[in-house]
């Protein structure tokens, strides 16, 4: 038998072998690529978006210079993080639901009323558990947007058929776990089978007999200062006292990341947040304590005077207590004092690594053993912006901890008060005017589209007549929206200015932070409150989505 000659094999078989080998090679190469991507990819931010995408979303940066209208200001509690932080055990309280109420009813099924209570309910026994159950059912029925927690035992109102009831609550649209307090007065009548029913419910904070007396506190004890104002009542849930490092040894054992002031100082609040969270994120990456300067400079864009204003306290704007709970931080003056004290009392000085350029990456500092890594931002703008540290390759490693930065609880108390006074049943329109309305080159139609007549015409097609309508706006003239009052119950932020007036809780508490001196309710605070009330509306009308065809960032940017 003759040997088979390869040259005589059919061409089809050779072609099939070639194609199969080629397909297998492509398959192996594809698997290799996906394996490398899966191993090396790290999401840079809580939303699993790229750093440039979030920069554009929050700050609309252009050539490392931030340009934004500041008409909406988001912080961590407004963001739907993919991995939300765990709720502290002390705050993990389940809301009162229909199932919870049913269990309470089962416990009192065998209870009987005395004959007088069944025949005459003109005098209501407020301690009767059925009174509380009636209130709980009423609240669930009428306040669909609210989650209720921790009801207190009802107490007598001003009349025999009235009871005052207090509870904690949270708006379901709020992403944080903070709770607020309400107390209302209810008038009761007799329902079926000798049960209670609510005849009338008064409004927000009407049940004054159920209001828990707030603790009085002395500013000297709490803040180490001596304000020239009387001790005041305070929100017991706010603890923004400055933590101390303790002994010298505690200081020496620590590891710190210290940012000197850079070009971000006195820039807009969006740029401040973007830069601050870069520094905080780097500290977390390096497993270090971040040194926080509580003194801010408020940009001129938030001041009617048009001037930057230094000496603003971080705690006016942001929730310092929450930041302490979620991040390792130390206040700058405490840190510098202990640093100097150690160097004065020891021959061996504290090891310091000075970093003079943002081009030194966090990855290069990962193994540094120095007690203090001191980033100094002395270069000209924009190279002296803090957020430059987190650009480029570093964006793959540094995750900005948005969950750590919430708006101040004091500001959120004002938001809650405004929303509560409208009984949580309101719509809102976000009307952007200001400089944008005057710039016809970039926004040719905005001024006309947000004129009083145009607003009245458009809003009537979107919102039911005589609804509560809250208008979040940067329009400075209060009477600008008077034409809407013929169609809606219009509410503006200035309608509630007593909430930050000189007799308000906010005024007293911020004064205590400011060594007894009054604090102005500035432009950033106005925008922050407007933003949060806007988010709680049942129907929300936006300027650049509903009211005008102009693009939010100018012509050809839609």
Buried (B, 14 or more C-beta within 10 A) or exposed (E): EEEEEEEEEEEEEEEEEEEEEEEEEEEEEEEEEEEEEEEEEEEBBBBEBBBEEBBBEBBBBEEBEBBBBBBBBBBBBBBEBEEBBEEEEEEEBEBBEEEBBEEBEEEEEEEEBEEEBEEEBEEBBBEBBBBBBBBBBBBBEEBEBBBBBEBBEBBBBEEEBBBBBBBBBBBBBBBBBBBBBBBBBBBBEBBEEBEBEBEEBBEBBBBEBBBEEEEEBEBEEBBEEEBEBEBBEBBEBBEBBBEEBEEEEEBBEBBBBBBBBBBBBBBBBBBBBBBBBBBBBBBBBBEBBBBBBBBBBBBBBBBEEEEBBEEBBBBBBBBBBBBBEBBBBBBBEBBEBBBEEBEEEEEEEBEBBEBEBBEBBBBEBEEEEBBBBBBBBEBEEBBBBBBBBBBEEBBBBBBBBBBBBBBBBBBBBBBBBBBBBBEBBBBBBBBBBBEBBEEEEBBBBBBEBBBEEBBBEBBEEEBEEEBBBBBBBBBEEEEBBEBBEEBBBBBBBEEBEEBBEEEBBBBBBBBBBBEEEEBBBBBBBBBBBBBBBBBBBBEBBBBBEBBBEBBBBBEEEE
